[in-house]
Amino acid sequence: RDDGSRRQARTDDDNPRRRRFPDAFDIMSRNEGEAMEVEPTPAAAPPPTESAAASDDGDDEENVSDLVRLLESTDDESLTPESKIPILSSILTEPLGRYGPKAASVKERAIYALVRSYCGSGRYDDVVGLLTGDVCRGFFDNVTKAKCAKVVRAVLDVVCGLAPDQLDMQAQVCRNIVSWCQAEKRTFLRQRVEAKLASVLYEQDKYGEALTLIDSLLLELKKLDDKQLLVETHLVESKIHHGLRGVAKAKAALTASRTCANAIYVAPALQSSIDSMSGVLHCEERDYNTAHSYFLEAFEQLDQLDDRDRAVPCLKYMMLCRILDGLTKALKVSSQGGVGIKSDRSEVDLSGMISGKQGVKYAGRDVEAMQAIAASAASRSLKEFEATTKKYEHELSDDVLIRHHLGILHEQLLESNLIRIIEPYSCVEISHVAKLIEMPLPVVEKKLSQMILDGKFNGILDQGKGQLVVYEDAEGDAAMEKGLEVIANMDKVVSSLFVRSRALRTMMV
């Protein structure tokens, strides 16, 4: 026995774990001994039966079944939007305060349906206070920030889609959400809503307020390097500068938007907006051929998305570029000046653009208006052009770009008609010209004086006699032109010799 005890002691002393941690080793040994005396654990409980599991699932479904029934009851087409509002509000303000995954999903759908009901019944004031009021407060306090941001953005899209003309209501909704985000310190959501507010202010023609908001927002976004939001914000900035007639700044903002877009994936809808804005700026620079190509790219993308509301304006812009490009070539009215020959109908022919599958798909008053403009431009009929603008006033005057360039087209047609009338005369009464062109005398007199100052033709206005005296274009003196060229070349030679002599004088010193 003594030999066995000594062997056990040697074994314990030789154990390196015991030498390093003697106390812990003793505790572990005691625990092992105690564990041997512990009573065995009872057997695991049997798994629940299918009926029990079904009853548990039924209890979970029963927790939100009343909410689901209320929500489904609003799908009845016989109910008016006004009658749906109390039902949907009761779902969001239910006394049990359930905000689990299923309840949150039901209440999210109820919020969207409530917004649609408010817009359908014309209660836009209630839409303004919906998200920040007591109805949705409990929902936003109990869901995640990501879910909250998703619901807010979706509600804004629903409001803008159902009430596109209620810009004041949209702006007030955005301001309320921005105030709420500042109080709750929701920075990313606030930036997204501020970008939306800037676009709404742009549509309201409040360019100064929108530009101030954009400038402060861009400072924050550049620090965060949020490429997606930078693309959208720079695009809105470009539209604002274009509205302020600052084409250079608009091009710079659009270039910044394209630079950010090259680093990320851009959705087709946003890419079509960028291409459309590029076409607008090229159209402002009178580069109608390039503008037409950009509008074509935007139109094809929107056609694939089946977005008719945005595709139709792009189709109108394409037709406008074709008309202006063809008329500019025919009349030879360009930056060099001068009015040329009569236009040919084939120069502004739009049949190939509107006879295809896409043209038939988007046929309507908008396309008919541009066809009528093309016909009046081809015939150089100012009277027909003015009649068309009056007949299709809504389709042609509501768009800023079309209204601006139709004004340019009107000026070109007026100049070409005046040139054609006064071409056979060396002296003609202004009243006779006004009678032939069927326009008021003061308007014709003002336009003739402007054309004389612009160098469109040589002549003077004798207001005492009420006559226009037209001079023939004087042929240039070839000898004088050659002499001026010789003098200019001699000036270059003398200047070069002076520079070389000064260099030699410097080296000698």
C-alpha positions as CSV (number, residue, x, y, z in Angstrom):
1,R,0.0,0.0,0.0
2,D,2.9,2.3,0.8
3,D,4.5,1.5,-2.5
4,G,1.2,2.2,-4.3
5,S,0.9,5.6,-2.5
6,R,4.4,6.5,-3.4
7,R,3.8,5.6,-7.1
8,Q,0.7,7.8,-7.1
9,A,2.6,10.7,-5.5
10,R,5.3,10.3,-8.1
11,T,2.7,10.3,-10.9
12,D,1.1,13.4,-9.6
13,D,4.4,15.2,-9.1
14,D,5.5,14.3,-12.6
15,N,2.3,15.8,-14.1
16,P,3.3,19.1,-15.6
17,R,-0.2,20.6,-15.4
18,R,-0.2,19.9,-11.6
19,R,3.2,21.6,-11.2
20,R,2.0,24.7,-13.1
21,F,-1.5,25.0,-11.6
22,P,-1.6,23.0,-8.4
23,D,-4.8,24.7,-7.0
24,A,-6.7,24.5,-10.2
25,F,-5.8,20.8,-10.6
26,D,-7.1,20.0,-7.1
27,I,-10.3,21.8,-7.8
28,M,-10.8,20.0,-11.0
29,S,-10.2,16.7,-9.3
30,R,-12.8,17.5,-6.6
31,N,-15.3,18.5,-9.2
32,E,-14.8,15.3,-11.0
33,G,-15.3,13.4,-7.8
34,E,-18.4,15.3,-7.0
35,A,-19.7,14.9,-10.5
36,M,-19.5,11.1,-10.1
37,E,-21.9,11.4,-7.2
38,V,-24.5,13.7,-9.0
39,E,-27.7,12.1,-9.8
40,P,-28.3,11.3,-13.5
41,T,-30.2,14.0,-15.5
42,P,-33.7,13.2,-16.5
43,A,-34.4,12.1,-20.1
44,A,-35.1,14.7,-22.7
45,A,-38.7,15.6,-23.2
46,P,-40.3,14.1,-26.2
47,P,-40.6,16.3,-29.3
48,P,-43.9,18.1,-29.7
49,T,-46.5,16.4,-31.8
50,E,-47.7,17.7,-35.1
51,S,-51.0,18.8,-33.5
52,A,-49.1,20.8,-30.9
53,A,-46.9,22.4,-33.4
54,A,-49.9,23.3,-35.5
55,S,-51.6,24.8,-32.5
56,D,-48.5,26.9,-31.7
57,D,-48.4,28.1,-35.3
58,G,-52.1,28.8,-35.1
59,D,-51.5,30.9,-32.1
60,D,-48.8,32.9,-33.9
61,E,-51.1,33.5,-36.9
62,E,-54.0,34.3,-34.6
63,N,-51.9,37.1,-33.1
64,V,-52.1,39.1,-36.4
65,S,-55.1,37.5,-38.0
66,D,-57.3,40.4,-36.9
67,L,-54.9,42.8,-38.5
68,V,-54.8,40.8,-41.7
69,R,-58.6,40.6,-41.9
70,L,-58.9,44.4,-41.4
71,L,-56.3,45.0,-44.1
72,E,-57.9,42.6,-46.6
73,S,-61.3,44.2,-46.0
74,T,-60.0,47.4,-47.5
75,D,-59.5,45.6,-50.8
76,D,-63.2,45.7,-51.5
77,E,-63.7,47.9,-54.6
78,S,-67.1,49.0,-53.3
79,L,-65.4,51.0,-50.5
80,T,-64.5,54.6,-51.1
81,P,-61.0,55.9,-50.2
82,E,-62.7,58.0,-47.4
83,S,-64.2,54.9,-45.8
84,K,-61.0,53.0,-45.9
85,I,-59.1,55.6,-43.8
86,P,-60.6,54.7,-40.4
87,I,-60.0,50.9,-40.9
88,L,-56.3,51.5,-41.9
89,S,-55.8,53.9,-39.1
90,S,-57.1,51.4,-36.6
91,I,-54.5,48.8,-37.8
92,L,-51.7,51.2,-37.0
93,T,-53.0,52.4,-33.7
94,E,-54.2,49.0,-32.4
95,P,-54.0,48.9,-28.5
96,L,-52.0,45.7,-28.2
97,G,-48.9,47.3,-29.8
98,R,-47.7,44.3,-31.8
99,Y,-44.6,45.0,-33.8
100,G,-43.2,41.5,-34.6
101,P,-42.1,40.5,-38.1
102,K,-45.6,39.6,-39.2
103,A,-47.3,42.6,-37.5
104,A,-44.7,45.0,-38.9
105,S,-45.2,43.7,-42.4
106,V,-49.0,44.1,-42.1
107,K,-48.7,47.6,-40.7
108,E,-46.2,48.6,-43.4
109,R,-48.8,47.6,-46.1
110,A,-51.4,49.5,-44.1
111,I,-49.2,52.7,-44.3
112,Y,-49.0,52.5,-48.0
113,A,-52.7,51.9,-48.4
114,L,-53.5,54.8,-46.0
115,V,-51.3,57.1,-48.1
116,R,-53.1,56.0,-51.3
117,S,-56.5,56.6,-49.6
118,Y,-55.6,60.0,-48.4
119,C,-54.4,61.0,-51.9
120,G,-57.5,59.4,-53.5
121,S,-59.8,61.4,-51.2
122,G,-57.9,64.6,-51.7
123,R,-56.9,64.9,-48.0
124,Y,-53.4,66.2,-48.7
125,D,-53.1,68.0,-45.4
126,D,-53.4,64.6,-43.6
127,V,-50.7,63.2,-45.9
128,V,-48.4,66.0,-44.7
129,G,-48.6,64.9,-41.0
130,L,-49.0,61.2,-41.5
131,L,-45.4,60.1,-41.2
132,T,-44.5,62.4,-38.3
133,G,-47.9,62.3,-36.5
134,D,-49.3,60.0,-33.9
135,V,-50.6,57.4,-36.4
136,C,-47.1,56.2,-37.5
137,R,-45.1,57.2,-34.5
138,G,-45.4,53.8,-32.7
139,F,-44.5,51.9,-35.9
140,F,-41.3,54.0,-36.5
141,D,-40.3,53.7,-32.8
142,N,-40.4,49.9,-32.8
143,V,-38.9,49.0,-36.2
144,T,-35.3,49.1,-37.4
145,K,-33.8,52.2,-38.9
146,A,-33.4,50.4,-42.3
147,K,-37.1,49.5,-42.3
148,C,-38.0,53.0,-41.3
149,A,-35.9,54.5,-44.1
150,K,-37.5,52.1,-46.6
151,V,-41.0,53.0,-45.6
152,V,-40.3,56.7,-45.8
153,R,-38.8,56.5,-49.3
154,A,-41.6,54.3,-50.5
155,V,-44.3,56.7,-49.1
156,L,-42.6,59.7,-50.9
157,D,-42.6,57.7,-54.1
158,V,-46.3,56.9,-53.7
159,V,-47.2,60.5,-52.9
160,C,-45.2,61.9,-55.9
161,G,-46.8,59.3,-58.2
162,L,-50.4,59.8,-57.1
163,A,-50.3,63.6,-56.6
164,P,-47.6,64.9,-59.1
165,D,-49.2,68.3,-59.2
166,Q,-49.4,68.9,-55.5
167,L,-45.8,70.2,-55.2
168,D,-46.5,72.3,-52.1
169,M,-47.8,69.2,-50.3
170,Q,-44.7,67.2,-51.4
171,A,-42.4,69.9,-50.2
172,Q,-44.1,70.2,-46.8
173,V,-44.0,66.4,-46.4
174,C,-40.2,66.4,-47.1
175,R,-39.7,69.3,-44.7
176,N,-41.5,67.5,-41.9
177,I,-39.5,64.3,-42.4
178,V,-36.2,66.3,-42.4
179,S,-37.2,67.9,-39.1
180,W,-38.1,64.5,-37.7
181,C,-34.8,63.1,-38.9
182,Q,-32.8,65.9,-37.3
183,A,-34.6,65.3,-34.0
184,E,-34.0,61.5,-34.2
185,K,-30.4,61.9,-35.6
186,R,-31.2,59.9,-38.8
187,T,-28.5,61.4,-40.9
188,F,-28.6,59.1,-44.0
189,L,-32.4,59.3,-44.3
190,R,-32.3,63.1,-43.9
191,Q,-29.8,63.4,-46.7
192,R,-32.0,61.2,-49.0
193,V,-35.1,63.3,-48.2
194,E,-33.2,66.6,-48.7
195,A,-32.2,65.4,-52.2
196,K,-35.9,64.7,-52.9
197,L,-36.9,68.1,-51.5
198,A,-34.4,69.8,-53.8
199,S,-35.9,68.1,-56.8
200,V,-39.4,69.2,-55.7
201,L,-38.2,72.8,-55.2
202,Y,-36.7,72.7,-58.7
203,E,-40.1,71.6,-60.1
204,Q,-41.6,74.6,-58.2
205,D,-39.2,76.9,-60.0
206,K,-37.7,77.9,-56.6
207,Y,-34.1,77.7,-58.0
208,G,-32.4,79.8,-55.4
209,E,-33.7,77.8,-52.4
210,A,-33.1,74.5,-54.2
211,L,-29.5,75.5,-55.0
212,T,-28.7,76.5,-51.4
213,L,-30.0,73.2,-50.2
214,I,-28.0,71.3,-52.8
215,D,-24.7,73.1,-51.9
216,S,-25.0,72.2,-48.3
217,L,-26.0,68.7,-49.1
218,L,-23.1,68.2,-51.5
219,L,-20.6,69.2,-48.8
220,E,-21.9,66.3,-46.6
221,L,-22.1,63.8,-49.3
222,K,-18.5,64.4,-50.5
223,K,-17.2,63.7,-47.0
224,L,-19.2,60.4,-46.9
225,D,-18.4,59.6,-50.5
226,D,-21.9,58.3,-51.1
227,K,-21.6,57.8,-54.9
228,Q,-25.3,56.8,-55.5
229,L,-26.7,59.9,-53.9
230,L,-23.9,62.1,-55.4
231,V,-25.0,61.0,-58.9
232,E,-28.6,62.0,-58.2
233,T,-27.7,65.3,-56.4
234,H,-25.3,66.5,-59.1
235,L,-28.0,65.7,-61.7
236,V,-30.5,67.9,-59.8
237,E,-27.9,70.6,-59.5
238,S,-27.4,70.4,-63.3
239,K,-31.1,70.9,-63.9
240,I,-31.2,73.8,-61.5
241,H,-28.3,75.6,-63.2
242,H,-30.0,74.9,-66.6
243,G,-33.2,76.5,-65.2
244,L,-31.1,79.5,-64.2
245,R,-29.7,79.6,-67.8
246,G,-26.2,78.8,-66.5
247,V,-25.2,76.3,-69.2
248,A,-21.5,76.2,-68.2
249,K,-22.3,75.3,-64.6
250,A,-25.0,72.9,-65.7
251,K,-22.4,71.1,-67.8
252,A,-19.9,71.0,-64.9
253,A,-22.5,69.5,-62.6
254,L,-23.5,66.9,-65.2
255,T,-19.8,66.0,-65.7
256,A,-19.5,65.4,-61.9
257,S,-22.6,63.3,-62.0
258,R,-21.2,61.2,-64.9
259,T,-17.9,60.8,-63.1
260,C,-19.6,59.4,-60.0
261,A,-21.8,57.2,-62.1
262,N,-18.8,55.5,-63.7
263,A,-17.7,54.2,-60.4
264,I,-20.9,52.4,-59.5
265,Y,-23.8,50.6,-61.1
266,V,-26.5,53.0,-62.2
267,A,-30.1,51.9,-62.7
268,P,-31.5,52.3,-66.2
269,A,-34.0,54.9,-65.0
270,L,-31.3,57.1,-63.6
271,Q,-29.0,56.5,-66.6
272,S,-31.8,57.7,-68.9
273,S,-32.2,60.9,-66.8
274,I,-28.4,61.5,-67.2
275,D,-28.6,60.9,-71.0
276,S,-31.7,63.1,-71.3
277,M,-30.0,66.0,-69.5
278,S,-26.9,65.6,-71.7
279,G,-29.2,66.0,-74.8
280,V,-30.8,69.1,-73.3
281,L,-27.4,70.8,-72.8
282,H,-26.3,69.9,-76.3
283,C,-29.6,71.2,-77.6
284,E,-28.9,74.5,-75.8
285,E,-25.6,74.7,-77.7
286,R,-27.4,74.2,-81.0
287,D,-25.7,70.8,-81.5
288,Y,-28.9,69.1,-82.5
289,N,-27.4,66.0,-84.0
290,T,-25.5,65.0,-80.8
291,A,-28.6,66.0,-78.7
292,H,-30.7,63.7,-80.9
293,S,-28.4,60.7,-80.2
294,Y,-28.6,61.3,-76.4
295,F,-32.3,61.6,-76.5
296,L,-32.5,58.4,-78.5
297,E,-30.5,56.5,-75.9
298,A,-32.7,57.8,-73.1
299,F,-35.9,56.9,-75.1
300,E,-34.8,53.3,-75.7
301,Q,-34.0,52.7,-72.0
302,L,-37.4,54.2,-71.0
303,D,-39.2,52.2,-73.6
304,Q,-37.7,49.0,-72.2
305,L,-38.8,50.1,-68.8
306,D,-42.3,50.8,-70.2
307,D,-42.3,54.2,-68.6
308,R,-44.6,56.1,-71.0
309,D,-44.7,59.3,-68.9
310,R,-41.0,59.9,-69.3
311,A,-40.6,58.3,-72.8
312,V,-43.0,60.6,-74.5
313,P,-41.0,63.8,-73.7
314,C,-37.8,62.1,-75.0
315,L,-39.6,61.3,-78.2
316,K,-40.8,64.9,-78.5
317,Y,-37.2,66.1,-78.0
318,M,-35.9,63.8,-80.7
319,M,-38.5,65.2,-83.1
320,L,-37.6,68.7,-82.1
321,C,-33.9,68.1,-82.7
322,R,-34.7,66.7,-86.1
323,I,-36.8,69.7,-87.0
324,L,-34.3,72.3,-85.8
325,D,-31.4,70.5,-87.4
326,G,-33.1,70.2,-90.7
327,L,-34.4,73.7,-90.7
328,T,-31.0,75.1,-89.7
329,K,-29.3,73.4,-92.6
330,A,-32.1,74.4,-95.1
331,L,-32.2,78.1,-94.0
332,K,-28.5,78.2,-93.3
333,V,-29.2,80.2,-90.2
334,S,-26.3,79.4,-87.9
335,S,-23.7,81.2,-85.8
336,Q,-22.1,82.6,-89.0
337,G,-25.4,84.4,-89.8
338,G,-27.2,84.6,-93.1
339,V,-30.6,83.2,-94.4
340,G,-30.5,80.8,-97.3
341,I,-32.7,79.1,-99.7
342,K,-36.1,77.6,-99.3
343,S,-36.3,74.5,-97.2
344,D,-37.1,71.2,-98.6
345,R,-39.8,69.1,-97.0
346,S,-37.4,66.1,-96.8
347,E,-35.1,68.1,-94.6
348,V,-37.6,67.9,-91.7
349,D,-39.3,64.6,-92.6
350,L,-40.3,62.7,-89.4
351,S,-42.1,59.8,-91.0
352,G,-39.3,57.4,-90.3
353,M,-39.4,58.3,-86.6
354,I,-43.1,57.9,-86.1
355,S,-44.0,55.1,-88.5
356,G,-42.2,52.4,-86.6
357,K,-43.3,50.2,-83.8
358,Q,-42.2,52.6,-81.1
359,G,-43.8,55.6,-82.9
360,V,-47.2,53.8,-83.1
361,K,-47.0,52.8,-79.5
362,Y,-46.6,56.4,-78.3
363,A,-49.0,58.0,-80.8
364,G,-51.2,60.8,-79.4
365,R,-51.6,64.6,-79.3
366,D,-47.9,65.1,-78.3
367,V,-46.7,63.4,-81.5
368,E,-49.4,65.1,-83.6
369,A,-48.2,68.5,-82.3
370,M,-44.6,67.8,-83.3
371,Q,-45.8,66.6,-86.7
372,A,-47.7,69.8,-87.3
373,I,-44.7,71.9,-86.3
374,A,-42.5,69.9,-88.7
375,A,-45.1,70.5,-91.5
376,S,-45.1,74.3,-90.9
377,A,-41.3,74.4,-90.7
378,A,-41.0,72.5,-94.0
379,S,-43.4,74.9,-95.8
380,R,-41.8,77.9,-94.0
381,S,-45.3,79.0,-93.2
382,L,-45.3,81.4,-90.2
383,K,-49.1,81.6,-90.1
384,E,-49.4,77.8,-90.0
385,F,-46.7,77.7,-87.3
386,E,-48.6,80.2,-85.1
387,A,-51.9,78.3,-85.6
388,T,-50.2,75.1,-84.6
389,T,-48.8,76.6,-81.4
390,K,-52.2,77.9,-80.4
391,K,-54.0,74.6,-81.2
392,Y,-51.5,72.5,-79.2
393,E,-50.7,75.0,-76.6
394,H,-50.7,72.5,-73.7
395,E,-48.4,70.0,-75.5
396,L,-45.9,72.6,-76.7
397,S,-45.8,75.4,-74.0
398,D,-45.7,73.3,-70.8
399,D,-42.2,72.0,-71.5
400,V,-39.5,74.6,-70.9
401,L,-37.1,73.2,-73.5
402,I,-39.7,72.9,-76.3
403,R,-41.1,76.3,-75.5
404,H,-37.6,77.9,-75.6
405,H,-36.6,76.3,-78.9
406,L,-39.9,76.9,-80.6
407,G,-39.3,80.5,-79.9
408,I,-36.0,80.2,-81.7
409,L,-37.8,78.4,-84.6
410,H,-40.3,81.2,-84.7
411,E,-37.6,83.8,-85.1
412,Q,-35.9,81.8,-87.9
413,L,-39.2,81.4,-89.8
414,L,-40.0,85.1,-89.3
415,E,-36.6,86.1,-90.6
416,S,-36.7,83.8,-93.6
417,N,-40.2,85.0,-94.5
418,L,-39.2,88.7,-94.3
419,I,-36.1,88.0,-96.5
420,R,-38.3,86.3,-99.0
421,I,-40.7,89.2,-99.1
422,I,-38.2,92.0,-99.4
423,E,-35.8,90.1,-101.8
424,P,-37.4,91.6,-105.0
425,Y,-37.4,95.2,-103.8
426,S,-34.9,97.9,-103.4
427,C,-37.4,100.2,-101.6
428,V,-40.7,99.0,-100.1
429,E,-43.2,100.3,-97.7
430,I,-43.1,98.7,-94.2
431,S,-46.9,98.6,-94.1
432,H,-46.9,96.5,-97.3
433,V,-44.5,94.0,-95.8
434,A,-46.6,93.8,-92.6
435,K,-49.7,93.2,-94.8
436,L,-48.1,90.4,-96.7
437,I,-46.7,88.7,-93.7
438,E,-50.0,89.3,-91.8
439,M,-48.4,90.7,-88.6
440,P,-48.7,94.0,-86.8
441,L,-46.7,96.9,-88.1
442,P,-44.7,97.7,-84.9
443,V,-43.6,94.0,-84.7
444,V,-42.4,93.9,-88.3
445,E,-40.6,97.3,-88.0
446,K,-38.8,96.1,-84.8
447,K,-37.7,92.9,-86.4
448,L,-36.4,94.5,-89.6
449,S,-34.3,96.9,-87.6
450,Q,-32.9,94.0,-85.6
451,M,-32.1,92.1,-88.8
452,I,-30.3,95.2,-90.2
453,L,-28.2,95.5,-87.0
454,D,-27.4,91.8,-87.1
455,G,-26.1,92.0,-90.6
456,K,-28.8,89.8,-92.1
457,F,-29.1,92.2,-95.0
458,N,-27.9,95.7,-96.0
459,G,-30.5,98.5,-95.7
460,I,-32.0,101.3,-93.7
461,L,-35.4,102.2,-92.3
462,D,-36.8,105.5,-93.4
463,Q,-39.3,106.1,-90.6
464,G,-40.3,109.5,-92.0
465,K,-41.6,107.9,-95.2
466,G,-42.4,104.5,-93.6
467,Q,-40.1,102.8,-96.1
468,L,-37.4,100.1,-96.1
469,V,-34.5,100.9,-98.4
470,V,-32.5,97.7,-99.3
471,Y,-29.0,97.9,-100.7
472,E,-27.3,95.3,-102.8
473,D,-24.5,93.4,-101.2
474,A,-21.3,95.3,-102.0
475,E,-18.6,93.1,-103.5
476,G,-15.4,93.0,-101.6
477,D,-12.3,94.8,-102.8
478,A,-9.8,92.1,-103.5
479,A,-6.9,94.6,-103.7
480,M,-7.7,96.0,-100.3
481,E,-8.0,92.5,-98.8
482,K,-4.6,91.4,-100.2
483,G,-3.1,94.6,-99.0
484,L,-4.3,94.0,-95.5
485,E,-2.9,90.5,-95.5
486,V,0.5,91.8,-96.6
487,I,0.5,94.4,-93.8
488,A,-0.5,91.7,-91.3
489,N,2.4,89.5,-92.4
490,M,4.9,92.4,-92.3
491,D,3.8,93.0,-88.7
492,K,4.5,89.4,-87.8
493,V,8.0,89.6,-89.4
494,V,8.9,92.9,-87.7
495,S,7.7,91.6,-84.3
496,S,9.8,88.4,-84.7
497,L,12.9,90.4,-85.6
498,F,12.4,92.7,-82.6
499,V,12.2,89.7,-80.3
500,R,15.4,88.2,-81.7
501,S,17.4,91.4,-81.5
502,R,16.4,91.8,-77.9
503,A,17.6,88.3,-77.2
504,L,21.0,89.0,-78.9
505,R,21.3,92.3,-76.9
506,T,20.8,90.3,-73.7
507,M,23.5,87.8,-74.6
508,M,26.0,90.5,-75.4
509,V,25.4,92.2,-72.1
